[in-house]
Amino acid sequence: MSARSFLDTNVLVYTDDHDCPEKQRRALQIVADCRRQGNGVVSTQILEEYFVTATRRLGVAADLAARKTSIFGRLHLVTPGLDDILAAVDLHRLHGLSFWDALVVRSALASGCVRLLTEHLQHGRRFDRLEIVNPFTSDRL
């Protein structure tokens, strides 16, 4: 099995974003590759954010968004606990991240990921062994 990758909410949301066809294609490829290789990780926070964003911003029907949430939840699923929340507070304070981004970083670290696939944090930034990778930059599309 290849190294674990944590998928941020935007990766999942782009699977439904018909206004961004290149990003949608890339997001669908990422999810398919992670499912096939068994190395994709999401957290309950990511699934919650996906459902809200897909239904509110993109207008995805709730039943379809629920089915996709279930499918995404078949990746390795992390459920942050109190220790993770407190560690996220520390990341927030030490690195100036929003609390929600800090919780994503903490969840990725706690689940043994080496990559966090997101477009919301600085590409190439590192948190210990975790590297931030923007999979939607033009050289990756």
Contacts in CASP RR format, 6 or more apart in sequence:
PFRMAT RR
TARGET T0000
AUTHOR 0000-0000-0000
METHOD contacts of the structure
MODEL  1
MSARSFLDTNVLVYTDDHDCPEKQRRALQIVADCRRQGNGVVSTQILEEY
FVTATRRLGVAADLAARKTSIFGRLHLVTPGLDDILAAVDLHRLHGLSFW
DALVVRSALASGCVRLLTEHLQHGRRFDRLEIVNPFTSDRL
1 37 0 8 1.000
1 38 0 8 1.000
1 39 0 8 1.000
2 37 0 8 1.000
2 39 0 8 1.000
3 39 0 8 1.000
3 113 0 8 1.000
3 114 0 8 1.000
3 115 0 8 1.000
4 39 0 8 1.000
4 40 0 8 1.000
4 41 0 8 1.000
4 76 0 8 1.000
4 111 0 8 1.000
4 112 0 8 1.000
4 113 0 8 1.000
4 114 0 8 1.000
4 115 0 8 1.000
5 34 0 8 1.000
5 39 0 8 1.000
5 40 0 8 1.000
5 41 0 8 1.000
5 113 0 8 1.000
5 114 0 8 1.000
5 115 0 8 1.000
5 116 0 8 1.000
5 117 0 8 1.000
5 133 0 8 1.000
6 40 0 8 1.000
6 41 0 8 1.000
6 42 0 8 1.000
6 43 0 8 1.000
6 104 0 8 1.000
6 107 0 8 1.000
6 108 0 8 1.000
6 111 0 8 1.000
6 113 0 8 1.000
6 115 0 8 1.000
6 116 0 8 1.000
6 117 0 8 1.000
6 130 0 8 1.000
7 30 0 8 1.000
7 31 0 8 1.000
7 34 0 8 1.000
7 40 0 8 1.000
7 41 0 8 1.000
7 42 0 8 1.000
7 46 0 8 1.000
7 72 0 8 1.000
7 75 0 8 1.000
7 117 0 8 1.000
8 46 0 8 1.000
8 104 0 8 1.000
8 116 0 8 1.000
8 117 0 8 1.000
8 118 0 8 1.000
8 119 0 8 1.000
8 120 0 8 1.000
9 46 0 8 1.000
9 49 0 8 1.000
9 50 0 8 1.000
9 53 0 8 1.000
10 118 0 8 1.000
10 119 0 8 1.000
10 120 0 8 1.000
11 27 0 8 1.000
11 30 0 8 1.000
11 31 0 8 1.000
11 117 0 8 1.000
11 118 0 8 1.000
11 135 0 8 1.000
12 27 0 8 1.000
12 31 0 8 1.000
12 42 0 8 1.000
12 46 0 8 1.000
12 50 0 8 1.000
12 54 0 8 1.000
12 68 0 8 1.000
12 72 0 8 1.000
13 27 0 8 1.000
13 50 0 8 1.000
13 53 0 8 1.000
13 54 0 8 1.000
13 57 0 8 1.000
13 58 0 8 1.000
14 20 0 8 1.000
14 23 0 8 1.000
14 24 0 8 1.000
14 26 0 8 1.000
14 27 0 8 1.000
14 136 0 8 1.000
15 24 0 8 1.000
15 27 0 8 1.000
15 28 0 8 1.000
15 31 0 8 1.000
15 68 0 8 1.000
16 24 0 8 1.000
16 54 0 8 1.000
16 58 0 8 1.000
16 60 0 8 1.000
16 65 0 8 1.000
16 68 0 8 1.000
17 23 0 8 1.000
17 24 0 8 1.000
17 27 0 8 1.000
17 58 0 8 1.000
18 24 0 8 1.000
22 141 0 8 1.000
23 136 0 8 1.000
23 141 0 8 1.000
25 141 0 8 1.000
26 135 0 8 1.000
26 136 0 8 1.000
26 140 0 8 1.000
26 141 0 8 1.000
27 135 0 8 1.000
30 117 0 8 1.000
30 135 0 8 1.000
31 72 0 8 1.000
34 40 0 8 1.000
34 75 0 8 1.000
35 74 0 8 1.000
35 75 0 8 1.000
38 75 0 8 1.000
38 76 0 8 1.000
39 76 0 8 1.000
40 75 0 8 1.000
40 76 0 8 1.000
41 75 0 8 1.000
41 76 0 8 1.000
41 77 0 8 1.000
41 78 0 8 1.000
41 107 0 8 1.000
41 108 0 8 1.000
41 111 0 8 1.000
41 112 0 8 1.000
41 113 0 8 1.000
42 72 0 8 1.000
42 73 0 8 1.000
42 75 0 8 1.000
42 76 0 8 1.000
42 77 0 8 1.000
42 78 0 8 1.000
43 77 0 8 1.000
43 78 0 8 1.000
43 79 0 8 1.000
43 80 0 8 1.000
43 103 0 8 1.000
43 104 0 8 1.000
43 107 0 8 1.000
43 111 0 8 1.000
44 77 0 8 1.000
44 78 0 8 1.000
44 79 0 8 1.000
44 80 0 8 1.000
45 80 0 8 1.000
45 100 0 8 1.000
45 103 0 8 1.000
45 104 0 8 1.000
45 107 0 8 1.000
46 72 0 8 1.000
46 104 0 8 1.000
46 107 0 8 1.000
47 69 0 8 1.000
47 72 0 8 1.000
47 73 0 8 1.000
47 77 0 8 1.000
50 65 0 8 1.000
50 68 0 8 1.000
50 69 0 8 1.000
50 72 0 8 1.000
51 65 0 8 1.000
51 66 0 8 1.000
51 69 0 8 1.000
54 60 0 8 1.000
54 65 0 8 1.000
54 68 0 8 1.000
55 61 0 8 1.000
55 62 0 8 1.000
55 65 0 8 1.000
60 68 0 8 1.000
76 111 0 8 1.000
78 107 0 8 1.000
78 110 0 8 1.000
78 111 0 8 1.000
80 88 0 8 1.000
80 103 0 8 1.000
80 106 0 8 1.000
80 107 0 8 1.000
80 110 0 8 1.000
84 103 0 8 1.000
84 106 0 8 1.000
84 107 0 8 1.000
84 110 0 8 1.000
85 103 0 8 1.000
87 106 0 8 1.000
87 110 0 8 1.000
88 99 0 8 1.000
88 102 0 8 1.000
88 103 0 8 1.000
88 105 0 8 1.000
88 106 0 8 1.000
89 99 0 8 1.000
89 102 0 8 1.000
91 97 0 8 1.000
91 102 0 8 1.000
91 105 0 8 1.000
91 106 0 8 1.000
91 127 0 8 1.000
92 98 0 8 1.000
92 99 0 8 1.000
92 102 0 8 1.000
95 102 0 8 1.000
95 127 0 8 1.000
96 102 0 8 1.000
97 105 0 8 1.000
97 121 0 8 1.000
101 120 0 8 1.000
101 121 0 8 1.000
104 116 0 8 1.000
104 118 0 8 1.000
105 116 0 8 1.000
105 121 0 8 1.000
105 127 0 8 1.000
105 130 0 8 1.000
108 116 0 8 1.000
108 130 0 8 1.000
109 127 0 8 1.000
109 128 0 8 1.000
109 129 0 8 1.000
109 130 0 8 1.000
112 129 0 8 1.000
113 130 0 8 1.000
114 129 0 8 1.000
114 130 0 8 1.000
114 131 0 8 1.000
115 130 0 8 1.000
115 131 0 8 1.000
115 132 0 8 1.000
115 133 0 8 1.000
116 130 0 8 1.000
116 131 0 8 1.000
116 132 0 8 1.000
116 133 0 8 1.000
117 133 0 8 1.000
117 134 0 8 1.000
117 135 0 8 1.000
118 132 0 8 1.000
118 133 0 8 1.000
118 134 0 8 1.000
119 134 0 8 1.000
119 135 0 8 1.000
119 136 0 8 1.000
121 132 0 8 1.000
122 132 0 8 1.000
123 132 0 8 1.000
123 133 0 8 1.000
123 134 0 8 1.000
123 137 0 8 1.000
124 131 0 8 1.000
124 132 0 8 1.000
124 133 0 8 1.000
125 131 0 8 1.000
125 132 0 8 1.000
126 132 0 8 1.000
134 140 0 8 1.000
END
